[in-house]
Amino acid sequence: MINTRRKFLKNISAFGLGLGVSGSLAAHEERNFELFDKLKSFNPTENDETFWNLIKQAYTTSSSIMNLNNGGVSPQPKVVQDAFERYNQLSNEAPSYYMWRILDKGRESLRQKLAQLAGCDTEELVINRNTTEALATIIFGLPLQKGDEVVLSQFDYPNMKQAWLQREAREGIKLKWVDLKMPIEDDQVAVDAYKKQITSKTKLVHITHVINWTGQIMPVKKIASLAHEMGAEVLIDGAHSFAHLNFKISDLGADYFGTSLHKWLCAPFGTGFMYIKKEKIEKIWPAFSPPEPKSNDIRKFEAQGTRSFPAEYAIGQAIDFHLMIGSERKFQRLHFLKDYWLKQALENPKIKSFTSLNKDYSGAIASIKIEGKTRNEVVNQLMNEFQIHTTNVNIENVDGVRITPHVYTTIEDLNKLILALNKIAE
Ligand SMILES: Cc1ncc(COP(=O)(O)O)c(C=O)c1O
């Protein structure tokens, strides 16, 4: 991994960036590696506060507002912000030269690095802006005919449901809605709910890996295997699972997968990727306009026009930062943080949760309801009286407040949250 980056840096120098720029770029990178190597030699657990306080120092988050809506979008560690700035400044020296002739050369090594982290083949991964772009590409690019069925749930993300509803309105495909009740703590309950809607006409099953409204982890592998048995393909919305849960795409049974890297990976805003299983690439129509739309080269989905090169290339630094923590350690910490505040909050009989405490069914995200308070009252009181930023959630049987810590959230932060929730519940 590090070698790939060093190679990329060497390539950049070889391409003749001004000496000052390449020199300082390389020196900065070396410093980061030294820090990461030191941190790697620790062997902390999910509740080793010395380590996690060091992680907090790597961020530049507000000291006056406590951000507990990391489920919306996450901040970037300083190394990622710095990389973005460097690439931005470099691009501004001569945009078309540095962006198209120099930086663009790094896309293939970035694709490799991302594919390695994602656990898929390099030839199956498209770098793009976000989950919405990834999933809309599949939803609108998949050849379907009138009467073909697609199975999805009301708990899927609005952008995706709207895209499917558009296909239903324009082409007469049929949407079959799965009925779910939160929280789910039994794989079979989820599998059975999907089973009820899958028929011989089902062409695709759409599953959200981690449901944004409640943090519910869905047993995607089991649902995917049921879908495949019934002859349907599987599209997984991984907006909240990538770099949060520890998994490999190749283990999920997905034909298609999309994610946003500005959530759990803490990469620059407006970065994401799409995965398409190799043998499915040819049949998906690209949303943009490559010369050969029926090609089986994954790069046909990257005819995106001018995009943010600084954001894209700083994904590399976000991956390094994530690897320094480690996927498993990160998941364990995130789950620990959620458990820490939620278990204590639930000691108050007025507080109810829509999220399971079981590690198989939840990670960092949880949603709660405070009896006698509307969701907006709680969100507003948390912000106005305690400077804690959260968000409200309202769908099906879920009506409450979503709270999402991240790796830079400390135990002191969560102690303040618990006090605030109890005060509001009084
Ligand atoms: C489950 C889910 N899917 C998709 C998205 C869309 O992500 P983006 O706005 O990065 O495209 C979100 C955003 O929160 C989400 O929670």
The ligand as an ORCA input file, in Angstrom:
! r2SCAN-3c Opt
* xyz 0 1
  C     -28.465      4.567      3.183
  C     -28.034      5.767      2.385
  N     -27.894      5.652      1.065
  C     -27.508      6.682      0.307
  C     -27.225      7.909      0.846
  C     -26.829      9.039     -0.046
  O     -25.511      9.407      0.147
  P     -24.884     10.552     -0.737
  O     -25.651     11.807     -0.429
  O     -23.478     10.634     -0.295
  O     -25.051     10.153     -2.158
  C     -27.326      8.084      2.226
  C     -27.032      9.375      2.836
  O     -27.110      9.589      4.017
  C     -27.751      6.973      3.009
  O     -27.888      7.099      4.336
*
